[in-house]
Amino acid sequence: MMFESRNPATAELIEVFDLLSGAQLEARLDKAQAASLEWRATGNDQRGALLRRIAAVLRAQRESLAHTISLEMGKLLPEALGEVDKCAQCCEHYAEHAAAMLQDELIPTHARRSLVSFEPLGTILAVMPWNFPLWQVFRFLAPTLMAGNTALLKHAPNVSRCALLVEDILREAGAPEGLFSTLLISVEQTAAVIADGRVQGVAFTGSEATGRKIAAMAGQNLKKVVLELGGSDPFIVLEDADLDKAVEFAMKLRFGNAGQICIAAKRFILTPTIADEFVERMLARVAQLQTGDPLQAGTTLAPMAREDLRSGLQLQVDAAIAGGARLLTGGAVQDGPGWFYQPSVLDNVKPGNMAFDEELFGPVASIVRAADAEEAIRLANATRFGLGASIWTADSERGEAIARRLEAGACFVNAPVASDVRMPFGGTKASGLGRELASYGIREFCNIKSLWIAD
C-alpha cells in the first residue's frame, strides 16, 4: 500500500510514499519510548533551546516549506508563508513561557507543604488533518515537547511530504533520536498505535465522524485524548455593524484556504436592516475572486485539496438547494484541470437545511436571515457544533454580552475567529474535547500531580 501526493491545482501526481512495515513501526515506537525516558529528565532550558532551534530552521526554510505546502495541499502561497511564520512563533512562544506555565502551584493547606506539579505523560500520538499541514502539527508539537513528552505524527495521506518535512526540521534542529517521528501508516496501524502501551495520549484534529472513532479507541484503552473537530461557525452581523469591515473579514473567513478552515465563518446570520446590503456587497466581492495556480500572485481562490472533498461538497450544495436554500452564485464544480469549486453563496438557509446543520468545508457561504438580535443568538446556538463565533456591532459591550451567550469555544467581537498561541483553542458540544495552545494546552498532556508533604 502507498500514499499519493497530488497537486490540487492540476491533479497531477507529485510523489508516492511507502507505508511503514510492522517491523519499522515497532522500531519507531521503541525509539519513542526510549527517548521519552531521557527527555522527561531534561529541564526547561534544554527543551526551550531545542524549540528555538526548530523555529530558526522554520524561518531559514520559510520559502521552500511554503512552496511545498502550496504544491501539495493547494494553499495560496501568501497563506502558506503565513502558516510557516506561525509555526515558528508558536515554538518561540513556548520556549519563552513554558517554564512559567508548568511551574509548581503551591496550595495553602494544613500540611507543611502541598503543591500541584505538571509532569510529562510519555509519548503522545497526533492524528492531524491536511488543511494546515504544518501549523496543525506545530501547535501540538511545541507544547507537547516543552512539557517533556515525545511525539508521534500520523498525518493525512495527501500531505505526506509535509509530514516528512516536519521530521526533517527536527532532525536539522538537533532533536534527539526518537523524540519525534512521522508515521506513514494505515488506519488499521493507527488503531494499533493508539492501543499500544508505549503511547499515553492522542491528539486529533479533523472531522466529527473520525473524532468519534478516535475518542472511542482512546477511551477503550484509557488514553487521554484531545479533540478539535468540525464547526458551523456563526458570523452575526447586527444593524449597527461597520459593513465595510464585516464584509472584508467575511470574505477572508469564508473563502480563505478555499473555505477549508475549521474556524472559518460558515453561517452568516444577518439582521434585517443590513441583510440585503451585506449580501449585495459579498456577491460583488465573490465575483472578483480569481482561481488559478496557488503559487501565482494573481490567484485569490485556491483549489480544494482533494477530488473527493470537492465531490462531497457538491452533494451538500445540491441537498441544500433541494431543501429550500436559494443559490445566488456558483454552486458547481469549475471546469478545467484541478479541484476548483466555484465560489458560492446560498441564501434563505434555515435550520433543517444541509447548509445550516452540517459543516460545508469549502468555498460556500450560507446566508441566514434573523428577525432581530435575539433570534440571531438563537440561530447561532441551534447547531450541534460549538467551535467559534463572531459578532459584528458598533457597541462592543453589547457584542461581549452576546458573545457570553453563544455556545462556542471561542467568540470574537468585531474580529475574525482565529487561533492565537496566547489563548486556549478548542470547542464545545460536537466540536471537540480539551484545549490546545496557551497554558491550558500544554497541561492537557501532563500528569497533574498533587503532592502533600506532612510534618
N, C-alpha and C positions, 0 to 999 in steps of 0.2 A: 504494500500500500504506500502511496505517495501523496504529498500535499502539492497543490499547484498554486503558483502566484501568477496572476494575470493583471495586465494593465486595464483598469476600468474605462479608460478613455478610448481604448481601441479593441479591447477583449483579447489582445494578443498575449500568448504565453510568455512569461518572463523567465520563470525558473521552476524546477521541480525539486522536491525535498523528500528524502527517505525518512521514514519514521524510525524511532529508536527500537531496537530489538529488546526482548525481555532482559537479556544479559546486560545490555547497555543501560537500560533503565535502572536495573538493580545497582549497577556500579555508581550511578549518579545519586541514588538515594543513600547509598553507603557514604559517599563523599560528603553529602549534605549533613548527615548525622555526625560524622567526624568533625567537620568544620564547626558545627553548632556547639560542640563541647569546648572548642577553643575560643570561638567568637564571643560566647556569653561571658567569658572571663576577661575580655578586654574592657577598657574604660572608654568614657565618652570622648576623650581626646583622640584616641586611636580611631574610633568609629567616625568621628567628625572629620578627621584628616582624610579618610577614605572618601567620604561623601564630597568633600571639596575637590578632591582629585577627579572624581566622577563628573562633577559639574564642569571642571576645566576641560575634560575630554569632550563633553557635550558642546561646549562653546567653541572649541577648536574645530570640531567636525560639523558645525551647525549647518552649513550649506549642503554637504553631502548627505547628511541624515535627512534633512528636509526633502531633498530630491528623491530619496528612496521612499519616504512616506507618500509623496505625491504620485510617484510612479506606481507603487504597489497598492495603495488604498484609494487614490483618486483625489486627495485633498488639494485645494488650491495652494500653490507654493507659498504665498504670504502667510496663510493659515498654518502650513507645516513649519515654517520658520518660527512662528509664534509658539507652536507646540514644543519645539526643541528648547526654546528660551525658558518656557515654563517649567520644563523638566529640570533644567539647571538651577533655576530659582528655588524649586522645591528642595533639591539636595542641599543647597546653601542654607536655606531656612532651618532645616532640621539639624544641620551641622552646628548652627549657632545656638539654637534654642532647645534642643532635645534634653540637654542636661537639666535645665530648669523644669521641663515638662515631667521628667522622670525622677526628680528628687524626692526623697522620703517625705511623707506628710506626717508631722507629729500630731498625735491625738491626745487631748487632755483627758486623762483618766486617773484613777487612784493608784495605778501601777507606778513603779519607779520610772518606767519609760514605755510608751506604747506608740506605735507608728504603723504606717502603711508603706510598703515598698512595692516597686514595679519591676518585675523580673521577667526575663525572656521566657517564652514558651518552648521554643525549639525551632523546628523547620516549618515554614508556612508555604502552602501552595496557593498561587494566584492563578485563577482562570479568567483570562481577560479578553475583551472584545476587540474588534478591528477598527472602530471609528476614530479612536485616538491611540494609534498603535504604540507610541512611546509614552505619552502622558499618563494613560491608564496604568501603565506598568510602574512608572517612577513615583506616582502619587501613592502607590502601595509600597514600593521598594524602599524609598528613602526612610520613612518612619519604621518600617519593619527591621531594616538593618541597624538603625540607630537604637532600637530597643534591645538589640543583642541577639536577634533571631537570624537564621539563614532562610533563604527563599528559593522557591522553585516556580517556574513560569510555564503554564500551559496556555499558549496564545491561540488566537483564531487562526485556522489554517491558511486563510488567504493573505495573511501578513507574516508569513514565516520568515522572510528575510529581515523584517524589522525585529522580529523576536530574537533572531540570532545576533543582530546588531547590539542588542542590549547586553548579551553575554560578552561580545567583543569589547564594548565600552568598559565593562567592569574589569575585564582582563587587562586592558591597557592602563586602567587606573591603579592596577596593582592589588586587586581583591584577592584574598587567599583562595586557594583551590577549594571548590565545594561550597563557597559562600553563596553563590548564585548560579543557577543552571537553567537554561531553556530546555524544555522537554517537548520535542516534536512527537506527540503520542496521540493515539486514537481515543475515542470516547470510552471504550472498554478499559484501556490502560489508565485513563484518568480516574475512573471509578476505583481501580485497584490502588492508585496512589492515595486517594482520599481515605481509603480503608487501612492503608499501611501504618503500622505503629511508629514508623520513623517520622511521620508527619503529624503535627499537633494542631493545625488550623488551616482554614480555607478562606480566601477572599475571592469573591466572584462579582464581576460586573457584566451585565448582559440582559437578556430577555427575562420576563417574568416566568415563562414556562420552564426555561432551563434553570433559573434560580430556584424554583421549587424542587427540581430534581437534585440540584447540588445540596440544598438545605436538608433534604430527606437523607441523602447519603451521609452528610456530615453528622446529622442527628443520630442516625443508626450507629455511627461509630464514635459518638460522643466527642466530636471535634468542634472547637469554636469556629463559628462562621460569621463573616460579614458579607452582606449582600447589597449591591446597588443595582436596582432593576429598572424597569421602564417607567415612563411618566407620560401624563397627558396634561402638561403644564398649562394652567390658565394665564392669560395676559389680559388683565382687566383694565379697560380704558374708561375713565369717568368723564363726565360732561365738562369738567374744568381742566382737563389734561392739556399739556402742550403737544399738539398733534404732530408738529414737525419732529419733535424728539421721539414721540411714541412710534410713529411710522418708521423712523430711521432704525430704531432698535428692533422693531417688529420684523423688518426685513433681515437684519443681521441674525436674529434669533431663529427665524423660520427657514431661511434659505442658506445660511452659512453651513459649510460642510455638507452641502446638498440636503440639508434638513436632517442629517443623521447624527443628532446630538440628543442625549437623554434629557438634558435640562433645557432643550430648545422650547420656545413657546409653541404650543400645539393648538390650543383653543383660544381664539381672540374674542373675548367677551366684551361687547360694546354696549354702552348706554345710548338711548335713542337720539339725543340731540347731536351726537358726533358720529354715529354709526355710518351713515351714508358717505360722509366726507372721508372718514378713515378708510373705508373700502375703496373709494374712488382713488385716493392717494396711493394705497397699496397696489391697486391694479396698474396704475401708471408706472410705479417702480418695478413691478414684476415684468412689465413689457420691455424694460430696459436691460434685463438680465441677459448675459451672453454666455452660452455654453461653448465648450471647446477644450483644448489641451490645458490641463491644470497647471502646467509648467509655464504657460504663456501669460504675459501681463494683462492681456485684454480679456481673459476669461473671468467671469464673475459668478458662474454657477457650475459647480463640479458635477461629474457623473456620480451615479450611485456606485457603491463599492462592489456589488456582485449582481449578476443577472437574475438570480433567484429572488434577491431582495426587491429588485425592480418589478418583477412579475407579481410578487406578493403585494406590493403597494398598489399595482393596477387593480388587483382583485378587491382591495379595500375601497379604492375610489369608486369602482363600479358599484359595489354594495352600498356605499354612502349615497350615491345618486339614486339608486333604486329605492333607497329608504327615505327619500324626500329632500336630500340636500340639492342645492341648485349650483351647477357648475358655472362659474363666471369666466374662468380661463384655464387653459391647459387640459389636464385630465387624461393624458395619453403618453405612451412611450414616444420618445423623439426618434425620428427616422435617422438612419446612418449608423456608423460604427460606434462601438462603446455602449455603455449602460446609462445613457442620459434619459432623464424623465422630464417632461415639460413642467416648468414651474406652474403650480396650480392653486386656485382659490375656490373653496366651496362655501356657499352662503346657506342660510336657513338650516344650520346644523343644530340639532336638538338632542336631548337625552334619548337614548334608544337607538340613535343612528350610529353606524360604524365609526364615523369620523369624530363622534363625541365620546363614545365608550371605549374605543381602542386607541392604542398609540399608532399614529401614522409616522413611520420612521423614514421620511423622505421629504422632498420639496413641495409639500401640500399644506396650505393654511386653511383652517376651519373657522368660519365666522359664526359666532353665536351671539344672538341679539337678546339683551336683557331689558326688562321694563324699567329697572332702576338699580341703584347700588345694592339694595338688599337682595334682589333677585340675582344680581351678578355674583354675590357671595354664595348664594345657594347653588347656583350652577357651577361655580368653581369647585365646590366641595362634592358635587354629585358625580363622583368618579371613584373607582376602587384604588386609583393611584394617588400618591402624595409625595412627589419629589420636589418640584419647585413651583413658584408662583410669583408673578409680578403685578404691581398695581401702579397705575399712572394717573396722577392727580396733582393739581396745584397746591393742595392742602396736605402737606407731609404728615401732619398729626392725624388727619383723617385716614391717610394711607396706612399709617402704622396701626391704627385701630382696626382697620380691615385686615391687615396682614396677620394680626394676632388671632383672627377668627378663621383663617384659612388653614386647612388640614394639609400641611406640606412640611418637608424638612428644611426648606429654605424659602424665605419670602423677601422680595426686594421691592422697595418703593422708589419709583422714578429711576430705576436702573435695571439692566438686564440680569437675569439669573446667571450666576457664574460660580465656578469653583475657585476658591481662594485659599491658599495654603494656611492662612492665619485663622480660617473659620472652619468649623466642622461641616462635613458634607455627607449627605445621605437622605433617605426618605422614610416615609411612614406608610402605613397600610400596605398595599401590594407593591410599593416601590422599594421595599428593602428592609434590612435589619442592620443595626450598628451604624458606625460613622467612620469616615475617613478624614484625614487631614487634621490640622491643629493638634492640641494636646489630647483631644478625645480619640483621634485616630491612632496615635502612637500607642495609646494604652489598650486598644482593642486586643492586641496580640501580646499582652503581658499577663503574667500571673500577678494579680493584685493581692498581695500577701499581707495579712495582719500579723504584726509582731508585738507580743505582750511580754514585757520583762518585769517581773515582780521583784520586790525587795529580797 
